[in-house]
Amino acid sequence: ADYWVPYVKAVHENYRRVVIPTITNLNVDTWEEFGRPAGSGGGMSKCYLTFDAEFKWTNDDTPYVPIMSGGLLAISRKWFFEIGGYDSSMKGWGGENLDQSLRIWTCGGEIVAAPESYVAHMWRVGSDPKTKARYKVGAGDAIKNRARAVKAHLGPWYEKKTLTFPSFKEWQEWRGEEGGTGR
């Protein structure tokens, strides 16, 4: 019931600290949490970035979160605005977690897990109409957002590596451009 206490405590100790809960599952029929790991430190809260601008789940014994999954976080209002908030040119969803994570780290902040805080997430399941998105994401918006994030933060690696992946090559062909979009 007091899942928020570790959030507030950690952000209060350092306003440049972003705190991520342990993400569990939500049963959409009963609105009950399930999949909570036994003991502290399990579950999902940490991700890492790949050169194709995707994030993958990971776990280790440190409190630090290289890349957050997005959406489930605590951040001080002051730090959120100091680092520029959300990129207003990103559309829909997808990639904002990469941009925010890289901005937090490169601007002198930190992202940490709160292993004793649990937030249940409703995962989208294609076969379950109850989890269907009630919003539209434009064609190509998620990959454009990811491209913006890595181009802004990875410098020459954007063109040397990211744009060589098939999803980005297809996106460039679809948009009729070389090099994608920029910030």
Buried (B, 14 or more C-beta within 10 A) or exposed (E): EEBBEBBEEBBEEBBBBBBBBBBBBBEEEEEEBEBEEEEEBBBBBBBBBEBBBBBEEEEEEEBEBBBBBBEBBBBBEEBBEBBEEEBEEBBBBBBBBBBBBBBBBEEEBBBBBBBEBBBBBEEEEEEEEEEEEEEEEEEBBBBBBBBBBBBBBBEEEBBEBBBEBEBBEEBBEEBEEEEBBEE
